[in-house]
């Protein structure tokens, strides 16, 4: 990108990203076909938003640049809102926007990586960059917070029930099938390889949080009424 000072980025399909690309290309066409009967009043807009989502998510799973890996997930929110909230209900649309808080945390990662001596945000270069212990701790907390909202983990999960309740079947399947897996993908792709020591020390905290989340969410189903 010459307009951005010869900014370069790499795309790669391999490892764990391959399965997410296959999942995306498999799930989105099915969702389009399933939801077509209820979307005929604005079918062009529905298909356009779905295909834009598919394109952005494929690019996101192939991206090897930490800065663009922030831009793409936030860009997915725009067409995703069009697909998920077809009924234009305000409460659900507002509840999903806490996801935008992730830009604060992930921007800290991109800025700190760019502040390294190599001045690059490429993942392959970042993996070979030696961060100080204090910077690793800060970056790990920032990345875990941002990806935790994407998962979402307790207690930052409040937006998810509202989104699924108000979304049509197609939007709910799309949201649960791909974007909600982005948090775990980001942890496996970026946080663990970049900050292995801090991740290892934080393992008890992650396990405890995950166990609390499983018990809490399972217990909350007892209050469900059909």
N, C-alpha and C positions, 0 to 999 in steps of 0.2 A: 504494500500500500504506500505509494510514493507520497500521497497527500498527508500521510501521518509520519513523515520522516523515514521512509523506507521500512515501515513496520512489517515484520514477517511473522507468520505463525504456521504451525504444522498441524496436519490432520492425520490420524492413524486409526485404522480399524484392526483391533487385535486384542487378545486377552479377554478381559471381562467386558470390554465395550462391544465386542462382536455379538454377544448374546443380547445386549440391550438394543442394538441396531436391528437384529432379527425380530425381537419382541415388538419394537416400534412399527416396523414395516408389516408385521403380521396383524397387530391389534387395530391400528388406525383404519384400514379398509373395512374391517369387520364392523367397527363402531359406526362408520359412515353408512354402511348398508343397513344396520339395525335401526339407526335413528332417522333414516331417510323418510319413512312414512309420516313421522311426526314433525318433520322440518320442511315440508313442501312449500309452506308459505314464504320462506326465505331460504330456499335450497342452495342458491348460489353462494350466499354469505356463509352458510353452514359448511359447505364443501371447501370454500376458500379458507376459512378459519382452521378447519381440520388439517388441510394440506400444509398450511403455514406452520401449524404445530408440529406436524410430522417432520418437515424440513428442519426446523430449529432444533428439535430433539435429536435428530440424527447428527446434525452438526455438533451439538453439545456433547454427545457421547464419543465423537471422534476428535474433539478438540484437545490439543496438547499445550494450550496456552492458558495460564491461570487468570489473566485479565479477561480474555474472551469467554472463558468458562463461567465467569460471573455475568457477563453481558447476555449470553444466550439463555440461561435459565430465567432471568428476569424478563427477557423478551418473550419467552413462551407464555408468560402470564397474560399478555394482552389477548392473543387469539384464544387462550384457554378460557378466559372469562366469557368470551362470546359463545363458546361451546357449552360450558358448564351452566351458565346462568342465562339460559334462553328465555326464562320467564321474567327477567329483569327485576328480580327481587333485590332490594337494597341491602338487607341484613347479611345475606350470604356474600354479596360482593364486597362489603366492608370487612367481613371476617377473614377473607382470604388475603387481604392486603398486608397483614403482618408478615407475610413472606417477604415483602419488600424491605423489611428490616435487615435481611441478609446482606444487602449491599454494603451496610456499614461494616459488618464483620469481614466480609470477603474483600472489601476494598482495602482493609488493613493488610490482608495477606498480599494482595497485588502490589500495594505501595511498598511494603517491606521487601518483597522479592525484587522489585524494581530498584530499591535503594541499595541492593547488594552490589559488590564491586563489578559484576559483569553487566549490570543494567539491563537484564533480560527477564522476561516473564515466561519464557518457554519452560515447559515442565521438565524436559530432559536436562536442561542446564540447571534448573532449580534443584533437581535431585542430587547434583554434584556440588551444590553450594553449601558451604559450612556456615551454619547459623550459630550464633552464641547461645548459651543455655537460656538466658533471659528472653531472647528473641524467639526461640523455639517455644517456650512456655506461652508467651503472648500470642504467637501465631496459632498454636494449637487450640488455645481457648477461643480465639476468634473463629477459627474454622469449625470447631466442634459446635459452637453456638449457632452459626449459620446453617450448618448441615442438620443440626438437631431440629431446627424449625422446619426444615424441608422434610424430615422423616414422617411426621413430627413426633418428638418425644415429649413426655410429660415433664413439666407443666405447660409447654408451649404448643399444645395440641388443640386449643380451644377452637381455632378456626376450622378444623377438619370436620367435626360433626355438622356444623352449619352448611359447609360446602356440599357434603354428601346428601343432606336432607333436601336442600333446595335444588340440587342438580337433577336433570333427567337421567335416565338409565345410561345413555350414551356418554354423557359428560362424567358421570360417576365412575364408569368403567375406565374411561380414558385417564381420569385423575388418579385413580387407585392403581391402574396398570403400569403407568410410566412415570409421571412427575413425582409421585410419592417415593419412588425408589431412587430418586436423584440424591437424597441425603446420604444413604448408605453407599451409593456409587462414589460420591465425592470423598467420603472418608477412606474408602479403599483405594481410590485412584490418586488422591492428593495428600490427605493428612497423614496416613500411615507411612507411605514411602518418604515423605518430606521430613516428618518429625517422628522417627521410630522410637527414639529414647523416651520422649515425653508420652507417646502413646502407650508404651509398655508400662510406664509408671502410673498411667491413668486407667489402666485396665480394670482394677477393682471398682473405681467410680463408675465406669461405663457399664460393667456387669450389674452393679447395684441399681443404677438408674433404669436399665432395661428390665430387671426383675420387678422393680416397683411399677413400671409401666404395664407389664404383662398382668400383674395382679390387679392393678387399678382398673384397667380396661376390661378385664374379664369380670370383675366384680360389678362394674357399672352396667353390664348386660342384665343383671338380675332385676334392674328397675325398668327394663323395657316392657312395654305393653303393646300388643299387636292391635 
